[in-house]
Amino acid sequence: MQLFKHILLDHRVYNFNFFFFYVKQVLFVCFLLSTITYGSMATMGYLMYGQNLMSQITLNLPTGKISSKIAIHTTIFNPITKYALVVSPIATAIEDKLPLRKSKHIVSYFIRSFLVISTVIVALTVPFFEYVMTFTGALLGVTVSILLPCLCYLKIRKPSYLEVVFIGMILVFGSLVAISGTYTSLKNIISHL
């Protein structure tokens, strides 16, 4: 029995290391492709429009062409489709707390509709909502997507010296982005009070 447990444990460790190896490769390819895509888009935008480049490339597109309208509508639909992914876990958590057996679908529709309507009301009535969202994104977004993964990696793995140097650089850069973004958003909020 002990031999069987040992073989099973070795098999799990091997599979985990094998899986982790491929996850690292997939993440590297995804980050590389994202960096190339965003970098080339920024470069092409600057080469096309020069100093007249606006903050969003869609603002530079010609207004009368069908291709411009398709590009603008695509950028509008992107956040709309992401919103459902963000709201779904919240709605599911609320639904799970309610002790309902019958008419669960009707209650689900009401909960999800209420979440959407309340979000729209908050966005329209709260002054400087865009600056508040900028503050939230700068502080929490950078923390969750850049700083915490690096710190967790350092805690879980035993990285080499070179990895520690690179992770340290990422942490410094991420901290600077979080601090400057938070400062800028707070400055905008205070200036509009």
NORGIUR-V338755 format. One record per helix or strand of 3 or more residues. SS is the DSSP state (@ for helix, = for strand). FROM is the first residue (numbers start at 1). TO is the last residue. If there is no record, write none. Layout:
ss:SS from:FROM to:TO
ss:SS from:FROM to:TO
//
This chain:
ss:@ from:2 to:52
ss:@ from:57 to:60
ss:@ from:66 to:97
ss:@ from:104 to:125
ss:@ from:129 to:156
ss:@ from:161 to:191
//
